[in-house]
Amino acid sequence: MRKFEPGFTLTEMMVIISIVSLMSAIVLISYFNNQKRMEVSSSTQQLMADLRQVQNRALIGKIQSGNVPGGYGVYISTANQYLVFYNNDAKRQYDAVSSIVSRTINLSSKVLLNQIGSSIFFTPPKPTTYINGLENSSLVITISNSLITKTINIRQFGLMDIQ
């Protein structure tokens, strides 16, 4: 006759280890998916904040180098980089020769912007909005990764929102 010994059997230990492993895998997958969502959300918020900042600079006529520029803008230079710039001349979009870049923003390499080569430009004092040099145009910028996509809508007259 066997005596009863307290403890776990090998089968019980294997079941517990399997359950803990499965729960750990679910938590890790959820963590990485949330991290991807946050990358897109933070990149979208950063781009939107910069667009509003250049629009506000045009609205108040912010002085640069002792005079009020002809306008302020954002230029999407690559799939994960954009430039914040201003022009001292009459050009209504980004120009590699004459535009003055005040900041270069590099987004995560896992986040992609569409509309490469697009320029969003605001002129003082209204501010009038120019998309790629055209007045009263609109533009939809998509920011995405493998999991999520967000869009920034820039409409006529400078109305902007995130969807």
Secondary structure as UniProt FT lines:
FT   HELIX           10..60
FT   TURN            65..66
FT   STRAND          71..78
FT   TURN            79..80
FT   STRAND          81..87
FT   TURN            96..98
FT   STRAND          100..106
FT   TURN            109..110
FT   STRAND          112..113
FT   TURN            116..117
FT   STRAND          119..123
FT   TURN            124..127
FT   STRAND          128..131
FT   TURN            132..133
FT   STRAND          134..135
FT   STRAND          139..144
FT   STRAND          149..154
FT   HELIX           156..158
FT   STRAND          160..162
//
